[in-house]
Each structure stands twice: as structure tokens, then as C-alpha cells.
Amino acid sequence: MEQKNKGLQLNIAPDVAQGKYANLAVIGHSHSEFILDFASTMPGQNNAQIVSRIILAPEHAKRVLIALQDNLRKYEDNFGTINLPNPLVGPTNIPMSFGQGEA
């Protein structure tokens, strides 16, 4: 499977193309990197399994933020506003903002 992005040819292995389901994200950072842990948990459970970890330079983290904001805006333009019952708390009542982490 291939995707084109501004002339850059992206190749993706079949196992990566399957993706990983995550309903929880934990983000930490140090002065030199951001760490994004994506996890999956079941309602009522006290544990979550990390399914993927992405480590980014701060500049790339900001680019991801800008791209995600742009895509959310486009999504909401097409499908309507995404309503969050409580934007500061995740599905397991774990706060989504952990402050400064150590990597």
C-alpha cells in the first residue's frame, strides 16, 4: 500500500497498515523529546495496555499538533462538531494532561 504526500512516496508494511486501536493517550516530555504512548483499556478496568509508543523531537511534536488541528477542523466542517462530555478527563477518568514528564 502506498500513499503520496507532496511528492514523498510513503510505503507501509501490511502489518503496520492494520493499525492499532487506542482509546487512551499518555503524553510526556523532556527538554529534547515528546513521548506519546497510545493504549487500550476496557471500561471499569484499572490497567491499560500500551499498543504503540511514538518518540518525537519537539519541533515534530508541534507539526503533529498543527496537522491534527487542521484535520479536526476539516472533519468537523464535513461531519459536525465533536462534543466531549468533559474534555479534561478521558474515558477512564484519567486526566489527559499530566504536566511535564521525564523521558
N, C-alpha and C positions, 0 to 999 in steps of 0.2 A: 504494500500500500504506500502511495506517495502523496505528498501534499506540496503545493507550491506557495511560497510566501515571498513576494517581492524578488523573484528571481532565484531564491535559495531553494534548492531541492532538498526536501526532508524525507528521509527514509525511516520507516518504522517496522520493527520486528513484529511478527504476528502475536507473540505473547504480550508485548507491550501494547499493541493495538487493542487488546481485550480490555485494558483499563483495570482499575481497582476502584471498588466502591468505598467511599469515606463519608461519614456523617459527623465528623469531628476534626477540627484542625487545631493544633497547638503550635504557636509561633514563639521562638526565642531568638535572641540575637546577642552578639558581642560587638566589639568595635569593628571587626573585619568581616562578619558574615551573618546572614539570617538563616535560621533553620526552620523549615516548615515540615512538621510531622502531620501526616494525614492518617486518621484512624477510623475504625469501625467499632461501634458499640451497639448493644441492644437496649431498649428501654428498660429501666429498672436495674440495670447492671452497674456494678461499681468498677468495672475494668473495661479497657478498650485495647484492641489490637492495632498497633501501628502497621499500616499496609504500605506506606511509602514515606520516604524522607527525602526532601529536596534541600540542598545547601546552596545558597546564593550569595554573591557579593552584594553589598548594599545598593550599588548602582543598578544591578539587575533586579533586585527586590522592588525598587521604585518603578522600574519599567514594567514589571509584572503587575504592580498595583494600578498603574495608569492604563495598561491594556485591559485589566479586569474591570475597572470603572467604565471604560469605553464600551466593552461588551455588555455589561449590565445595563447601561443606558440604551444600547441598541435592542437588547432583549425586551426591556420594559416598553420601549417605543412600539415594538411589534406585538407584545403579549399582555401588556398591562403591568401595573406596579406590583412588585414583590412585597408583600406585607409580612413583617416579622412581629410575632406577639410580644417579644421582649428582645431587642437587638443586642443587649449586653450579656445575655445568657444563652448558652447553647442548649441542645435537645436533652442533655443530661444534667442541666442546671450547673454546668461548669462555666465560669466566666470565660469569655472569648478573648479578653485582654489580660495578659499575665505580666505586663510590665517588662522590664529588662531581664532577659535571661542570660545565662552564661553558656557559651558554646565552647 
